[in-house]
Amino acid sequence: MITRRRLLLTGTAVTGATVFLPYAAMAQTGAGDQFDAAEGPVTVHPVSHASFVMETPVGTIYNDPVGDASAYADFPEPDLILITHEHGDHYNADTLAALVGPNTQLLTNPAVFEMLPDGLKARATSIANGEETTVLGLRIEAIPAYNITEERLQYHPEGRDNGYILNFEGLRVYIAGDTEDIPEMRALSDIDVAFVPFNLPYTMTEEQAASAVAEFAPSYVYPYHYRDSDPEKFARLLADTDAGTEVKMGPWYE
């Protein structure tokens, strides 16, 4: 049986700086994309919306896992679970309880840490905007994630929610969480792989996302958390810049 752990699928290059991955094939095989780090590959497996799994040299990392735990059945047990913030499409205590193994650690923003049931809180570390910590030997930075447009401020207030930078040897991965094109995102540097959201009214438009990504110019970017927005529009807008960033499309809504 082919599982997500065993099959890798690479994208097919098209014009400009865009890579469109075949949604149907990825959904059927559970394939992932592999990126090289000094100590071994980091393989990204989109699951749904804002949830994904990374198999890495330091262990298996789940980001914002929600929904039925069966969606993760083909993956190794998580060594680390990252939670960006408290909204139900990013944090679900029942899902976490079903997924954690005896050695799983959690890293959360302070608001989610306070919400965790005692059993999960005992496994968790709280990290606030601007702080960093080391888990599994991996240095992780907490990057602000918030809204800046007046009519969207209530969704993600400044100072509460996290994005993360994972500093593998030779590979820096940025997970934006739910945010607009904030100055802290635009000021990032040396990002190899980024996960950037766009959907209204909760985060930002395709234009905002493309503008921000063009400014910090990661090597690769995954549009995620976009639901009814248009990732191909985002890709076209980004391809019209000189960023040189390749867009990775995953089967987030298959």
C-alpha positions as CSV (number, residue, x, y, z in Angstrom):
1,M,0.0,0.0,0.0
2,I,1.3,3.4,-0.9
3,T,1.0,5.9,2.0
4,R,2.0,9.5,2.5
5,R,5.1,8.3,4.3
6,R,6.4,6.3,1.3
7,L,5.6,8.3,-1.8
8,L,7.1,11.6,-2.8
9,L,5.7,13.7,-5.7
10,T,7.5,16.6,-7.2
11,G,5.7,19.5,-8.9
12,T,5.7,20.2,-12.6
13,A,7.2,23.6,-13.6
14,V,5.2,26.0,-15.7
15,T,5.9,29.5,-17.0
16,G,7.1,32.1,-14.6
17,A,7.9,31.3,-11.0
18,T,5.0,29.0,-10.4
19,V,4.7,25.3,-9.8
20,F,1.3,23.8,-10.0
21,L,1.0,20.4,-8.4
22,P,-1.6,17.9,-9.7
23,Y,-4.3,18.1,-7.0
24,A,-6.0,14.8,-7.9
25,A,-2.8,12.8,-8.0
26,M,-1.7,14.2,-4.6
27,A,-5.1,13.6,-3.1
28,Q,-5.1,10.0,-4.3
29,T,-1.6,9.1,-3.2
30,G,-1.2,11.4,-0.2
31,A,2.1,12.6,-1.7
32,G,4.3,15.3,-0.3
33,D,7.0,17.7,-1.4
34,Q,10.6,17.2,-0.3
35,F,13.0,20.0,0.6
36,D,16.6,19.5,1.4
37,A,18.1,20.4,4.8
38,A,21.6,19.7,5.9
39,E,20.7,16.8,8.1
40,G,18.2,15.2,5.8
41,P,15.0,16.0,3.9
42,V,11.9,17.8,5.1
43,T,8.8,16.4,3.5
44,V,5.6,18.5,3.5
45,H,2.2,16.8,3.5
46,P,-0.8,19.1,3.1
47,V,-3.8,17.7,5.0
48,S,-6.6,20.3,5.0
49,H,-7.0,24.0,5.1
50,A,-4.4,25.0,7.7
51,S,-3.4,21.5,8.8
52,F,-0.3,19.8,7.5
53,V,2.4,17.4,8.5
54,M,6.2,17.7,8.1
55,E,8.5,14.7,8.3
56,T,11.8,16.2,9.3
57,P,15.3,15.2,10.5
58,V,14.3,16.0,14.1
59,G,10.9,14.2,14.0
60,T,7.4,14.4,12.7
61,I,5.8,17.8,13.1
62,Y,2.0,18.5,12.9
63,N,0.8,22.0,12.3
64,D,-2.7,23.1,13.6
65,P,-4.2,19.6,13.3
66,V,-8.0,19.6,13.5
67,G,-10.8,17.5,12.3
68,D,-11.1,13.7,12.4
69,A,-7.9,12.0,13.6
70,S,-8.3,9.4,10.9
71,A,-7.0,12.0,8.4
72,Y,-3.6,11.5,10.0
73,A,-3.6,7.7,10.1
74,D,-1.0,7.3,7.4
75,F,1.5,9.6,9.1
76,P,4.0,8.8,11.9
77,E,2.9,9.8,15.4
78,P,3.8,13.4,16.0
79,D,6.9,14.3,17.9
80,L,5.8,17.9,18.0
81,I,2.5,19.7,17.4
82,L,2.4,23.4,16.6
83,I,-0.7,25.5,17.4
84,T,-0.9,29.0,16.1
85,H,-4.1,30.2,17.7
86,E,-7.4,29.3,19.2
87,H,-9.9,29.3,16.3
88,G,-11.6,26.1,15.6
89,D,-9.9,25.5,12.2
90,H,-6.6,25.6,14.0
91,Y,-7.2,24.2,17.5
92,N,-9.3,21.4,18.7
93,A,-8.6,19.7,22.0
94,D,-10.3,16.5,21.1
95,T,-8.3,16.1,17.9
96,L,-5.1,16.8,19.9
97,A,-6.0,14.2,22.5
98,A,-6.6,11.6,19.8
99,L,-3.2,12.3,18.1
100,V,-0.7,12.7,20.9
101,G,1.6,9.8,21.6
102,P,3.6,9.1,24.7
103,N,6.4,11.4,23.7
104,T,4.5,14.1,21.8
105,Q,5.3,17.7,22.7
106,L,3.1,20.8,22.0
107,L,4.1,24.3,21.3
108,T,1.3,27.0,21.4
109,N,0.7,30.7,21.8
110,P,-0.1,31.8,25.4
111,A,-3.9,32.0,24.8
112,V,-4.2,28.4,23.6
113,F,-1.8,27.2,26.4
114,E,-4.3,28.5,29.0
115,M,-7.2,26.7,27.2
116,L,-5.5,23.3,27.1
117,P,-6.9,20.5,29.3
118,D,-4.5,19.6,32.1
119,G,-3.2,16.4,30.3
120,L,-2.3,18.3,27.2
121,K,-1.0,21.4,29.1
122,A,1.6,19.1,30.8
123,R,3.1,18.4,27.4
124,A,3.0,21.9,26.2
125,T,5.3,24.9,26.0
126,S,3.9,28.5,25.7
127,I,5.7,30.9,23.4
128,A,4.7,34.5,22.7
129,N,5.3,36.9,19.8
130,G,9.0,37.7,19.5
131,E,10.2,34.8,21.7
132,E,12.0,31.7,20.7
133,T,12.6,28.2,22.1
134,T,14.2,24.9,21.2
135,V,12.2,21.7,20.9
136,L,13.6,18.5,19.6
137,G,16.9,20.4,19.1
138,L,15.1,22.7,16.6
139,R,15.2,26.4,17.2
140,I,11.7,27.9,16.7
141,E,10.8,31.6,16.6
142,A,7.3,32.9,17.3
143,I,6.4,35.5,14.7
144,P,3.4,37.9,15.2
145,A,0.2,37.1,13.3
146,Y,-2.6,39.7,13.3
147,N,-5.0,41.8,11.3
148,I,-4.3,45.4,10.3
149,T,-7.4,46.4,8.3
150,E,-9.9,48.2,10.5
151,E,-12.9,46.0,9.7
152,R,-10.8,42.8,10.3
153,L,-9.2,43.7,13.6
154,Q,-11.6,41.6,15.7
155,Y,-10.5,38.4,14.1
156,H,-6.8,38.3,15.0
157,P,-5.8,41.1,17.4
158,E,-2.2,42.1,17.6
159,G,-0.2,40.3,20.2
160,R,-2.3,37.2,20.6
161,D,-1.6,34.7,17.8
162,N,1.6,33.2,16.5
163,G,3.3,32.4,13.3
164,Y,6.4,30.2,13.5
165,I,9.8,30.0,11.9
166,L,11.4,26.6,12.1
167,N,15.2,26.8,11.8
168,F,16.5,23.5,10.4
169,E,20.1,23.3,9.5
170,G,20.2,24.8,6.0
171,L,16.4,25.3,5.7
172,R,14.1,27.9,7.3
173,V,10.4,27.3,7.2
174,Y,7.9,30.1,7.9
175,I,4.3,29.2,9.0
176,A,2.3,32.4,8.9
177,G,-0.8,31.3,10.8
178,D,-3.8,33.7,10.3
179,T,-2.5,37.1,9.5
180,E,-2.5,40.0,7.0
181,D,0.6,41.4,5.3
182,I,2.0,42.8,8.5
183,P,5.4,44.5,8.7
184,E,6.9,41.6,10.6
185,M,6.1,39.3,7.6
186,R,7.5,41.7,5.1
187,A,10.7,42.1,7.1
188,L,11.5,38.4,7.1
189,S,14.7,37.2,5.3
190,D,16.3,33.9,4.3
191,I,13.1,32.0,4.3
192,D,13.2,28.8,2.2
193,V,9.6,27.6,2.5
194,A,6.6,29.7,3.5
195,F,3.0,28.9,4.2
196,V,0.8,32.0,3.6
197,P,-3.0,32.4,4.0
198,F,-5.5,34.6,2.2
199,N,-9.2,34.5,2.6
200,L,-11.7,37.3,3.5
201,P,-12.7,38.5,6.0
202,Y,-10.3,36.6,8.2
203,T,-6.9,37.2,6.7
204,M,-6.1,39.0,3.5
205,T,-6.6,39.3,-0.2
206,E,-4.7,37.5,-3.0
207,E,-3.1,40.9,-3.8
208,Q,-2.0,41.5,-0.2
209,A,-0.5,38.0,0.0
210,A,1.3,38.3,-3.3
211,S,2.7,41.7,-2.4
212,A,4.0,40.6,1.0
213,V,5.5,37.4,-0.4
214,A,7.2,39.3,-3.1
215,E,8.8,41.5,-0.5
216,F,10.3,38.8,1.7
217,A,10.9,36.5,-1.3
218,P,11.0,32.9,0.0
219,S,12.3,30.2,-2.3
220,Y,9.0,28.4,-2.2
221,V,5.5,29.4,-0.9
222,Y,2.4,27.3,-0.2
223,P,-0.8,29.2,-0.4
224,Y,-3.0,27.6,2.4
225,H,-6.0,28.6,4.4
226,Y,-7.6,30.1,1.3
227,R,-10.8,28.2,1.0
228,D,-13.0,30.1,-1.5
229,S,-10.2,32.5,-2.6
230,D,-8.2,32.0,-5.7
231,P,-4.7,30.5,-5.3
232,E,-4.0,30.6,-9.0
233,K,-4.7,34.4,-9.0
234,F,-2.2,34.7,-6.2
235,A,0.3,32.7,-8.2
236,R,-0.2,34.8,-11.3
237,L,0.3,38.0,-9.3
238,L,3.4,36.7,-7.6
239,A,4.8,35.5,-11.0
240,D,4.5,39.1,-12.2
241,T,7.0,40.3,-9.6
242,D,10.8,39.7,-9.6
243,A,10.7,37.7,-6.3
244,G,11.6,34.4,-8.1
245,T,9.5,32.5,-5.6
246,E,8.0,29.2,-6.7
247,V,4.4,28.5,-5.7
248,K,3.5,25.1,-4.4
249,M,-0.2,24.1,-4.7
250,G,-1.4,21.3,-2.3
251,P,-4.7,19.4,-2.1
252,W,-6.0,21.4,0.9
253,Y,-9.6,21.1,-0.1
254,E,-9.8,17.8,-1.9
